[in-house]
Amino acid sequence: MSTPTSGHTAAFRAGAFPVEEDGRIVGHMVEKNAKPVIDGLSPFLRGVKGAALEIGSGTGQHIVRFARAFPDLDWTPSEPDAFHRYSIDAWRKHEGNTTNPAIEIDAAADWAAQTAVRAIAPLSLILNLNVIHISPFSVACGIVNGAGAALREGGLLAFYGPFRENGLHTGVGNATFDARLRADNPDWGLRDVAEITALGDAVGLTRIALLNMPANNRILILQKT
Ligand SMILES: C[S@@+](CC[C@H](N)C(=O)[O-])C[C@H]1O[C@@H](n2cnc3c(N)ncnc32)[C@H](O)[C@@H]1O
């Protein structure tokens, strides 16, 4: 089993989240996020078919909800952490195998070149929730660069989580959270919408939406043009 990759992961391991007999980790905040994210993405995914890849699927609770909400997409979860992949596959079985099995992806690496990714590319959607602020900036860079290579023309890259905008925090809660993350690990922290947009511009991904979500979160969507 691999080393914990985030505070979130360490919390799972420390037993802060219940784990069912079959290995499903149950994060209650994960359940809370799922519906607003589905509602936010719905207008962009109407009529969209093809392969959808999630980066950093965590417990696996989100992707089984997404697969139910958007059945025209063929969903593949991914995680660098073996403990998480076990939970993802347990959720998958629990829900009747509505997604493909979890694959191992370290988003800081050249993941788009992996055989398992090439087998499902070109992708219609790449999604990541709460990943790029709880990992080094190289992970954000890797997600965007990989998306530039793996998305089909018109395909979407969507980020969900807290962001800075124009160099500023969007609320006191986010500023406190950012300080806590950076104290845990100086390479972590909230990313600015503009820096992610600039990464996208460099690889042919254009920002098409920035959606306000509950608790000062955002969905940022880039499209391959
Ligand atoms: C805060 S958790 C979010 C999990 C899930 N997406 C959610 O919203 O509940 C951060 C996730 O990012 C993953 N992660 C950390 N570093 C990563 C990397 N280099 N590549 C891909 N995923 C990574 C962690 O393993 C963890 O599952």
The ligand as an SDF file (V2000), in Angstrom:
LIG
                    3D

 27 29  0  0  0  0  0  0  0  0999 V2000
   -8.9740   16.0210   -0.5750 C   0  0  0  0  0  0  0  0  0  0  0  0
   -8.8640   14.5220   -1.4380 S   0  0  0  0  0  0  0  0  0  0  0  0
  -10.2530   14.6800   -2.5570 C   0  0  0  0  0  0  0  0  0  0  0  0
  -10.8330   13.3620   -2.9220 C   0  0  0  0  0  0  0  0  0  0  0  0
  -12.1250   13.4300   -3.7280 C   0  0  0  0  0  0  0  0  0  0  0  0
  -11.8940   13.9350   -5.0610 N   0  0  0  0  0  0  0  0  0  0  0  0
  -13.1400   14.2710   -2.9850 C   0  0  0  0  0  0  0  0  0  0  0  0
  -13.4560   15.3900   -3.4220 O   0  0  0  0  0  0  0  0  0  0  0  0
  -13.6240   13.7840   -1.9600 O   0  0  0  0  0  0  0  0  0  0  0  0
   -7.4870   14.7900   -2.4820 C   0  0  0  0  0  0  0  0  0  0  0  0
   -7.2470   13.6290   -3.4100 C   0  0  0  0  0  0  0  0  0  0  0  0
   -6.1940   13.9810   -4.3150 O   0  0  0  0  0  0  0  0  0  0  0  0
   -5.4290   12.8310   -4.5190 C   0  0  0  0  0  0  0  0  0  0  0  0
   -4.1000   13.1990   -4.9960 N   0  0  0  0  0  0  0  0  0  0  0  0
   -3.0760   13.7120   -4.2870 C   0  0  0  0  0  0  0  0  0  0  0  0
   -1.9670   13.8180   -5.0410 N   0  0  0  0  0  0  0  0  0  0  0  0
   -2.3160   13.3700   -6.2750 C   0  0  0  0  0  0  0  0  0  0  0  0
   -1.6140   13.1890   -7.4920 C   0  0  0  0  0  0  0  0  0  0  0  0
   -0.3140   13.4900   -7.6020 N   0  0  0  0  0  0  0  0  0  0  0  0
   -2.2910   12.6850   -8.5580 N   0  0  0  0  0  0  0  0  0  0  0  0
   -3.5890   12.3550   -8.4660 C   0  0  0  0  0  0  0  0  0  0  0  0
   -4.3010   12.4850   -7.3270 N   0  0  0  0  0  0  0  0  0  0  0  0
   -3.6720   12.9820   -6.2480 C   0  0  0  0  0  0  0  0  0  0  0  0
   -5.3860   12.1810   -3.1420 C   0  0  0  0  0  0  0  0  0  0  0  0
   -4.9820   10.8290   -3.2010 O   0  0  0  0  0  0  0  0  0  0  0  0
   -6.8070   12.3840   -2.6760 C   0  0  0  0  0  0  0  0  0  0  0  0
   -7.6490   11.3320   -3.0470 O   0  0  0  0  0  0  0  0  0  0  0  0
  1  2  1  0
  2  3  1  0
  2 10  1  0
  3  4  1  0
  4  5  1  0
  5  6  1  0
  5  7  1  0
  7  8  2  0
  7  9  1  0
 10 11  1  0
 11 12  1  0
 11 26  1  0
 12 13  1  0
 13 14  1  0
 13 24  1  0
 14 15  1  0
 14 23  1  0
 15 16  2  0
 16 17  1  0
 17 18  1  0
 17 23  2  0
 18 19  1  0
 18 20  2  0
 20 21  1  0
 21 22  2  0
 22 23  1  0
 24 25  1  0
 24 26  1  0
 26 27  1  0
M  CHG  2   2   1   9  -1
M  END
$$$$
